[in-house]
Amino acid sequence: MTRGRKPKPSHLKAVQGNAGKRAINHDEPEAEALTEVPLPPEWLAPIGIEMWERVGPWLVSSKILTDSDLANLEAYCAAYNRWRLAEQDIAQHGLTVESPMGGVVKNPACTVANESLKQMNTFGSALGLDPASRARLAVPGAKDAANPFKALVGKKR
């Protein structure tokens, strides 16, 4: 087992920047970014499909999503679906529920919600969906498109 952080894939270094100036593995197999969002898998529940349709276009436009990343997107959307359903159950039944043996116990949906949030964090981070990963993204042309004052810089009166 190796120690330390997992190396960042070269394509993510290109998108997010190589702040540490570490050597880039030029022999790494490259996956081509998808140009359009594929249809969500048939087994995905409606809440997961809603998230797929919300996140997928951004991942494609940012040139992050590849064929090999689709499983991460599926897992992220499935975990989001489970989290939402667990939160609905908690809202309906509360944090504690009656035990079959009698007495009050923690609602099992609380465990499902916590585990789903951890999964969303793991898969979302791999896709650049959490705030920390998004802050490291360096999408080509994004600053130029979002800055209406760039044209004013350098102009003389």
Short mmCIF file of the C-alpha atoms (twelve columns), coordinates in Angstrom:
data_MODEL
# 
_entry.id   MODEL 
# 
loop_
_atom_site.group_PDB 
_atom_site.id 
_atom_site.type_symbol 
_atom_site.label_atom_id 
_atom_site.label_alt_id 
_atom_site.label_comp_id 
_atom_site.label_asym_id 
_atom_site.label_seq_id 
_atom_site.Cartn_x 
_atom_site.Cartn_y 
_atom_site.Cartn_z 
_atom_site.pdbx_PDB_model_num 
ATOM 1   C CA . MET A 1   0.000   0.000  0.000   1 
ATOM 2   C CA . THR A 2   1.366   3.418  -0.906  1 
ATOM 3   C CA . ARG A 3   1.352   6.361  1.469   1 
ATOM 4   C CA . GLY A 4   0.231   9.905  0.977   1 
ATOM 5   C CA . ARG A 5   -2.324  11.470 -1.272  1 
ATOM 6   C CA . LYS A 6   -3.436  9.825  -4.448  1 
ATOM 7   C CA . PRO A 7   -1.861  11.533 -7.439  1 
ATOM 8   C CA . LYS A 8   -4.191  13.875 -9.286  1 
ATOM 9   C CA . PRO A 9   -4.937  12.684 -12.843 1 
ATOM 10  C CA . SER A 10  -3.182  14.718 -15.529 1 
ATOM 11  C CA . HIS A 11  -6.434  15.871 -17.125 1 
ATOM 12  C CA . LEU A 12  -7.560  17.309 -13.781 1 
ATOM 13  C CA . LYS A 13  -4.183  19.036 -13.378 1 
ATOM 14  C CA . ALA A 14  -4.806  20.664 -16.749 1 
ATOM 15  C CA . VAL A 15  -8.302  21.806 -15.727 1 
ATOM 16  C CA . GLN A 16  -7.605  22.687 -12.087 1 
ATOM 17  C CA . GLY A 17  -4.054  23.899 -12.496 1 
ATOM 18  C CA . ASN A 18  -0.815  22.422 -11.200 1 
ATOM 19  C CA . ALA A 19  -0.216  24.628 -8.165  1 
ATOM 20  C CA . GLY A 20  2.435   22.292 -6.725  1 
ATOM 21  C CA . LYS A 21  4.342   22.277 -10.031 1 
ATOM 22  C CA . ARG A 22  4.640   18.510 -9.764  1 
ATOM 23  C CA . ALA A 23  5.732   16.466 -12.743 1 
ATOM 24  C CA . ILE A 24  2.954   15.480 -15.121 1 
ATOM 25  C CA . ASN A 25  2.717   11.840 -16.144 1 
ATOM 26  C CA . HIS A 26  2.774   12.013 -19.946 1 
ATOM 27  C CA . ASP A 27  2.255   8.238  -20.237 1 
ATOM 28  C CA . GLU A 28  -1.057  8.306  -18.377 1 
ATOM 29  C CA . PRO A 29  -3.977  6.986  -20.416 1 
ATOM 30  C CA . GLU A 30  -6.215  9.891  -21.433 1 
ATOM 31  C CA . ALA A 31  -9.979  9.891  -21.649 1 
ATOM 32  C CA . GLU A 32  -11.692 12.330 -23.944 1 
ATOM 33  C CA . ALA A 33  -14.199 14.690 -22.335 1 
ATOM 34  C CA . LEU A 34  -17.809 14.138 -23.346 1 
ATOM 35  C CA . THR A 35  -19.389 16.773 -25.562 1 
ATOM 36  C CA . GLU A 36  -22.953 16.183 -24.408 1 
ATOM 37  C CA . VAL A 37  -24.639 14.830 -21.325 1 
ATOM 38  C CA . PRO A 38  -25.678 11.196 -21.761 1 
ATOM 39  C CA . LEU A 39  -29.143 10.091 -20.738 1 
ATOM 40  C CA . PRO A 40  -29.371 9.079  -17.083 1 
ATOM 41  C CA . PRO A 41  -29.492 5.335  -16.383 1 
ATOM 42  C CA . GLU A 42  -32.963 3.788  -16.422 1 
ATOM 43  C CA . TRP A 43  -32.674 2.509  -12.847 1 
ATOM 44  C CA . LEU A 44  -32.039 5.966  -11.393 1 
ATOM 45  C CA . ALA A 45  -34.959 7.327  -9.351  1 
ATOM 46  C CA . PRO A 46  -36.616 10.652 -10.310 1 
ATOM 47  C CA . ILE A 47  -34.811 12.684 -7.626  1 
ATOM 48  C CA . GLY A 48  -31.472 11.281 -8.864  1 
ATOM 49  C CA . ILE A 49  -32.414 12.071 -12.464 1 
ATOM 50  C CA . GLU A 50  -33.191 15.644 -11.414 1 
ATOM 51  C CA . MET A 51  -29.660 15.948 -9.997  1 
ATOM 52  C CA . TRP A 52  -28.169 14.300 -13.125 1 
ATOM 53  C CA . GLU A 53  -29.867 16.916 -15.298 1 
ATOM 54  C CA . ARG A 54  -28.690 19.724 -12.995 1 
ATOM 55  C CA . VAL A 55  -25.031 18.680 -12.648 1 
ATOM 56  C CA . GLY A 56  -24.367 16.916 -15.960 1 
ATOM 57  C CA . PRO A 57  -24.439 19.995 -18.229 1 
ATOM 58  C CA . TRP A 58  -21.979 21.837 -15.990 1 
ATOM 59  C CA . LEU A 59  -19.583 18.869 -15.933 1 
ATOM 60  C CA . VAL A 60  -19.707 18.632 -19.746 1 
ATOM 61  C CA . SER A 61  -19.285 22.368 -20.319 1 
ATOM 62  C CA . SER A 62  -16.324 22.370 -17.912 1 
ATOM 63  C CA . LYS A 63  -14.765 19.456 -19.838 1 
ATOM 64  C CA . ILE A 64  -14.604 17.351 -16.677 1 
ATOM 65  C CA . LEU A 65  -16.975 14.499 -17.532 1 
ATOM 66  C CA . THR A 66  -15.518 11.523 -19.417 1 
ATOM 67  C CA . ASP A 67  -16.878 8.041  -20.089 1 
ATOM 68  C CA . SER A 68  -14.884 6.695  -17.167 1 
ATOM 69  C CA . ASP A 69  -16.437 9.312  -14.838 1 
ATOM 70  C CA . LEU A 70  -20.025 8.277  -15.569 1 
ATOM 71  C CA . ALA A 71  -19.998 5.728  -12.731 1 
ATOM 72  C CA . ASN A 72  -19.013 8.528  -10.308 1 
ATOM 73  C CA . LEU A 73  -21.874 10.675 -11.599 1 
ATOM 74  C CA . GLU A 74  -24.302 7.757  -11.262 1 
ATOM 75  C CA . ALA A 75  -23.124 7.050  -7.704  1 
ATOM 76  C CA . TYR A 76  -23.346 10.747 -6.791  1 
ATOM 77  C CA . CYS A 77  -26.918 11.032 -8.099  1 
ATOM 78  C CA . ALA A 78  -27.986 7.766  -6.416  1 
ATOM 79  C CA . ALA A 79  -26.506 8.937  -3.095  1 
ATOM 80  C CA . TYR A 80  -28.295 12.285 -3.512  1 
ATOM 81  C CA . ASN A 81  -31.564 10.419 -4.050  1 
ATOM 82  C CA . ARG A 82  -31.034 8.322  -0.900  1 
ATOM 83  C CA . TRP A 83  -30.136 11.420 1.125   1 
ATOM 84  C CA . ARG A 84  -33.273 13.280 0.019   1 
ATOM 85  C CA . LEU A 85  -35.512 10.286 0.793   1 
ATOM 86  C CA . ALA A 86  -33.894 9.855  4.214   1 
ATOM 87  C CA . GLU A 87  -34.359 13.547 4.989   1 
ATOM 88  C CA . GLN A 88  -38.023 13.303 3.971   1 
ATOM 89  C CA . ASP A 89  -38.437 10.347 6.345   1 
ATOM 90  C CA . ILE A 90  -36.751 12.259 9.163   1 
ATOM 91  C CA . ALA A 91  -38.998 15.263 8.536   1 
ATOM 92  C CA . GLN A 92  -42.070 13.021 8.618   1 
ATOM 93  C CA . HIS A 93  -41.197 10.739 11.548  1 
ATOM 94  C CA . GLY A 94  -38.628 12.735 13.530  1 
ATOM 95  C CA . LEU A 95  -35.139 11.921 14.759  1 
ATOM 96  C CA . THR A 96  -36.407 9.140  16.982  1 
ATOM 97  C CA . VAL A 97  -38.961 6.401  16.309  1 
ATOM 98  C CA . GLU A 98  -40.686 3.682  18.290  1 
ATOM 99  C CA . SER A 99  -38.691 0.462  18.466  1 
ATOM 100 C CA . PRO A 100 -40.434 -2.850 17.656  1 
ATOM 101 C CA . MET A 101 -39.365 -3.952 21.150  1 
ATOM 102 C CA . GLY A 102 -40.890 -0.856 22.686  1 
ATOM 103 C CA . GLY A 103 -39.023 2.290  23.577  1 
ATOM 104 C CA . VAL A 104 -37.517 5.051  21.504  1 
ATOM 105 C CA . VAL A 105 -34.524 4.619  19.173  1 
ATOM 106 C CA . LYS A 106 -32.715 6.758  16.649  1 
ATOM 107 C CA . ASN A 107 -34.526 6.858  13.318  1 
ATOM 108 C CA . PRO A 108 -32.618 4.546  10.908  1 
ATOM 109 C CA . ALA A 109 -33.076 7.229  8.243   1 
ATOM 110 C CA . CYS A 110 -30.540 9.347  10.188  1 
ATOM 111 C CA . THR A 111 -27.863 6.728  9.474   1 
ATOM 112 C CA . VAL A 112 -28.870 6.539  5.825   1 
ATOM 113 C CA . ALA A 113 -28.731 10.340 5.532   1 
ATOM 114 C CA . ASN A 114 -25.259 10.488 7.117   1 
ATOM 115 C CA . GLU A 115 -23.853 7.674  4.958   1 
ATOM 116 C CA . SER A 116 -25.362 9.192  1.820   1 
ATOM 117 C CA . LEU A 117 -23.806 12.582 2.609   1 
ATOM 118 C CA . LYS A 118 -20.393 10.918 2.974   1 
ATOM 119 C CA . GLN A 119 -20.868 9.174  -0.375  1 
ATOM 120 C CA . MET A 120 -21.967 12.419 -2.020  1 
ATOM 121 C CA . ASN A 121 -18.846 14.095 -0.634  1 
ATOM 122 C CA . THR A 122 -16.585 11.329 -1.982  1 
ATOM 123 C CA . PHE A 123 -18.096 11.096 -5.455  1 
ATOM 124 C CA . GLY A 124 -18.776 14.816 -5.741  1 
ATOM 125 C CA . SER A 125 -15.198 15.642 -4.826  1 
ATOM 126 C CA . ALA A 126 -13.944 13.311 -7.550  1 
ATOM 127 C CA . LEU A 127 -16.086 15.258 -10.031 1 
ATOM 128 C CA . GLY A 128 -15.225 18.719 -8.675  1 
ATOM 129 C CA . LEU A 129 -18.707 19.308 -7.247  1 
ATOM 130 C CA . ASP A 130 -17.850 20.315 -3.689  1 
ATOM 131 C CA . PRO A 131 -16.781 23.882 -2.836  1 
ATOM 132 C CA . ALA A 132 -13.143 22.961 -2.136  1 
ATOM 133 C CA . SER A 133 -12.718 21.105 -5.431  1 
ATOM 134 C CA . ARG A 134 -14.600 23.803 -7.344  1 
ATOM 135 C CA . ALA A 135 -12.321 26.490 -5.896  1 
ATOM 136 C CA . ARG A 136 -9.344  24.668 -7.428  1 
ATOM 137 C CA . LEU A 137 -10.937 24.437 -10.875 1 
ATOM 138 C CA . ALA A 138 -9.394  26.520 -13.626 1 
ATOM 139 C CA . VAL A 139 -11.880 26.176 -16.471 1 
ATOM 140 C CA . PRO A 140 -10.354 27.646 -19.653 1 
ATOM 141 C CA . GLY A 141 -12.059 30.918 -20.617 1 
ATOM 142 C CA . ALA A 142 -14.279 31.036 -17.521 1 
ATOM 143 C CA . LYS A 143 -12.726 34.197 -16.089 1 
ATOM 144 C CA . ASP A 144 -12.947 36.034 -19.398 1 
ATOM 145 C CA . ALA A 145 -16.595 35.119 -19.900 1 
ATOM 146 C CA . ALA A 146 -17.615 36.061 -16.353 1 
ATOM 147 C CA . ASN A 147 -15.784 39.396 -16.167 1 
ATOM 148 C CA . PRO A 148 -17.584 42.213 -18.010 1 
ATOM 149 C CA . PHE A 149 -14.950 44.739 -16.869 1 
ATOM 150 C CA . LYS A 150 -12.013 42.970 -18.518 1 
ATOM 151 C CA . ALA A 151 -12.465 45.059 -21.687 1 
ATOM 152 C CA . LEU A 152 -12.043 48.241 -19.642 1 
ATOM 153 C CA . VAL A 153 -8.662  47.239 -18.203 1 
ATOM 154 C CA . GLY A 154 -5.789  48.766 -20.116 1 
ATOM 155 C CA . LYS A 155 -7.901  51.306 -22.012 1 
ATOM 156 C CA . LYS A 156 -6.588  54.836 -21.987 1 
ATOM 157 C CA . ARG A 157 -8.853  57.833 -21.734 1 
# 
